[in-house]
């Protein structure tokens, strides 16, 4: 096989691998990273008495409104299906924040 052909195959493979990796990350791992960050922040805010459990959902609504207007790609990572909203634990600060984001206008 000619060197040019090997180089071209390698380049196409690298480009496809990069595109596939980016698509996979953006649609799976990025969502997990966003959720994990939010959950840790909410748990710590309540634990350190910066927020009451009742304020967490309200913060989710306010945050969701801003994210949906200005950072829609981040807001989409924090979205929940309707079943998730219905099954959200009232004792989980993470769930309540995400319910607030879901309910935001």
TAVEN-V115294 format. One record per pair of residues at least 4 apart in sequence whose C-alpha atoms are under 8 Angstrom apart, sorted by the first residue. I is the first residue (numbers start at 0). J is the second residue. Records with the same first field share a line. If there is no record, write none. Layout:
I->J  J
This chain:
0->4  5
1->5
2->6
3->7
4->8
5->9
6->10
7->11
8->12
9->13
10->14
11->15
12->16
13->17
14->18
15->19
16->20
17->21
18->22
19->23
20->24
21->25
22->26
23->27  28
24->28  29
25->29  30
26->30
27->31
28->32
29->33  76
30->34  76  77
31->35
32->36
33->37  73  76  77
34->38  76  77
35->39
36->40
37->41  93
38->42  92  93
39->43  93
40->44
41->45  55  92  93  96
42->46  92  93
43->47
44->48  49  50
45->49  50  51  52  92
50->54  55
51->55
52->56  92
53->57
54->58
55->59  92  95  96  99
56->60  95  96  97  98  99  100
57->61  96  99
58->62  96  99
59->63  95  96  97  98  99  100  103
60->64  96  99  100  101  102  103  104
61->65  99  100  103
62->66  100
63->67  74  99  100  101  102  103  104
64->68  100  103  104
65->69  70
66->70  71  73  74
67->71  74
70->74
71->75
72->76
73->77
74->78  100
77->97  100  101
78->97  100  101
79->83  84  97  98  101
80->84
81->85
82->86
83->87
84->98  101
87->91  94  95  98
88->94  95
89->94  95
90->95
91->95
92->96
93->97
94->98
95->99
96->100
97->101
98->102
99->103
